[in-house]
Amino acid sequence: MTNKVRGTSLRGARVLLAIALASTMLIGGSAALAGGDRKPVFVSGNSTASDCGLPGSDFALALTGDLVGCWSGFVQSYKCTELDDYDLYFEKGREVFAGKLRGERGRFRTRYTFEGAYAKGFCRSSDPALEVGGGCSHKIIGVSGVLADAHGLVKFIDVIAGVKGNPTTGEFQAGSGGNNFLYYGRIDLDHDG
């Protein structure tokens, strides 16, 4: 299936993504948890689909990197809109992370929003292999362990396998869906502030 997305520059998007990631890393810092340092920490890593989820969850991810553990998602609402050249999907929900932050056990909840662009036909089929690009934001609310009372924001970027696109014409072909979900963000561990 070939579609054309107007006004999209793959190279421009990559440059903006690189700038955004670099800015976040500079702002977030990389404070250590050792020695009672409870300042904000920058986290990053990778995740893949998993069956580790809590009972009743709609999806689950196994995380590696600064956060190691299981991320369970519960979809609360969604909307899919068929546009001229592609389908646009929005989703909201809640999640639970249980695992470790840099080796120390903890748990947090999130509220999230997801936005994804899909090849035509997704709204009718819900075929995840039609994803062309997407990402989500997760507002953190600490629950227990090193993450008790923590707050922050973590973002995920979907890595889509096999998408082919022409940056000059904007035409693209869907690949085989998301296979990895990179994350980065900042978690404030200062319980007194």
Number of C-alpha atoms within 10 A of each C-alpha: 10 13 16 17 17 10 10 15 16 14 10 11 11 11 11 12 13 12 12 11 13 12 11 15 18 10 11 18 14 14 13 14 17 9 6 7 12 18 17 20 23 23 22 19 16 19 23 14 17 14 12 15 21 18 7 9 17 13 17 22 21 21 24 17 17 18 26 21 21 24 27 25 23 19 15 11 10 13 11 18 13 16 10 10 15 22 21 20 20 16 16 18 16 17 22 23 26 22 21 21 20 15 12 14 16 20 23 23 23 23 17 22 19 17 17 17 19 26 28 21 14 21 17 10 9 13 14 14 19 25 29 27 18 20 17 19 20 21 18 24 20 22 18 15 17 20 26 15 18 23 22 18 19 20 19 21 18 20 18 20 16 14 17 13 19 14 15 10 13 15 16 18 19 22 18 16 20 21 14 17 22 19 23 23 20 22 22 20 21 15 12 6 7
